[in-house]
Amino acid sequence: MGKIETNSQDYKPNEEEPFMNERQKEYFRAKLNAWKVDILKESKSTLEVLADESNKLPDANDRASDETNRSIELRARDRQRKLISKIDSAVRRIDEGEYGFCEDTGEPISLKRLEARPIATLSIEAQERHERREKVYRDD
């Protein structure tokens, strides 16, 4: 069996090929891993900035403003951590042969949706149902 070429810059999964064939799996694995690397680089940069700016401000107002900025940065880092967890989960689903299939219906998630949101676990229809149910419960 020959090696599947996945590094091709011009390859995009399409509806004409079998859903979640090896080439598509490798494409999404590479996309997810590249996204994770970008998040980790951004996170490292944020930590360096926070460490560098730490307690350099003599004025109380400047320190208060700095604390607000630090709080915002830490919330962003928490969101990044959660996103990395979702990326790791998506890669695990690729390994287990479950990636690309809706957790609710078992049907394939559209390639267009996976391209836009590679960590998606629900089809658009299932996601909309989920959000409608959440809204109903929030409104109560």
N, C-alpha and C positions, 0 to 999 in steps of 0.2 A: 504494500500500500504506500503510495507516494505521500510526501509531506504536503499538507494543505497550505496554500499561500494565504496568509492572513495579514501580512504587513502592507499589502497593497493599499496605497493612499486613496485609490479611486473605488475600492469595493464598498458597496452599500447593500445590505440585505434587501431582497425584494420578494414580492409575493409569488413570483414565478418558480422559485426554488422550494424544496421541501422545508417546512417550518422547523426551526431550531436544528438544522443540519450542523455538521461539525464546523463549517466555515462561519455560520452565523454565531454559533456558541463562542468561537474564538474571537470574532469581531466584538461581541458584547463584553467578553472577558477583558479584552484589551482596552475597550472604552471605559469600563468600570475601574480597572487598575490605574489608568491614566488620570481619571478623575480623582481617585484616592491620593495619588502622588501630588497632584495640584493642591488638594486640600491640606495635606501634611506640610507642604512647602509654605503655604499661606499661614498655617498655624505656627510653624517654627518662626517665621518672620514676626508674627504678632507677639510671641513670647520674648523675642529679642528686643523689640521696641518697648514692651512693658518693663523688662528688666533694666534697660538703659535709662528710661525716664524715671525710674523709681526714686522717690524722695529727693529729686534735684530742685524742687520748686520751693523757694523760701516763703513766698506769699501764701497766706491761708486760703484766699480765693482761688489762686492757681492750683493749690493742692486739692481743693474741693472739686474743681473742674476736672482735674486729673483723675480723681477717684471716680467721677461719673463716667469719664472715658474708659477707665479701667473696667468698670462694671459692664459697660456696653461690650467691650472686647471679650470679657469672660463669658457673657451670654452668647456671643458669636462663636466662641470656642466650644461651648456646650452644644450648640446646634451642629457644628462641624463634627464633633464626636459622635453625635447621634447619626449623622449622615454617613460617616465612615462605617458605623455598625450596620446600616442598611446596605451599603455597598458590599461589605463582607458577606452579608446574608445573601445578596444577589449572586455573588461569585459561588457561594456554597450551593445555591439552587442550580447553577449551571453544572457544577460537579455532580449533583444528584439527579440531573435530568428533569428538574421541575421548573427551570427558568423559562419565562415567557408564557406560562399558563396561569390563568386566573385562579387565585386561591378560593374564590367563591363558586365559580361555575366549572372550572377545569378546562374551559375553552381557551384557545390561544389568544393572547393579548396582541393587539395589532402591532406590526413592526413600526408603524408611524409613532405609536405611543411609546414603545420601548426605545425608539431612537431619541425621542424628546425627554423621556424619563426612564432611564435604564434600570432604576430600582423599583419600578412599578410592580405591584403584586396583584393588582386587580385590573380587569378590563375597564374601559371608560364607563360602560353601562353599570357594572358592579360598583365602581367608585362613586358614580352619581347616586345610586341607591343608598350606599353607605352614608354619603354626605346628607341625603334627605332625612335618613333615620336620625343622624346626629342632630340635625337642625330641629327636628320635632322634639327630641328629648331635651335639647337646650332651651327651647321655648317654653317648656312646662315649668 
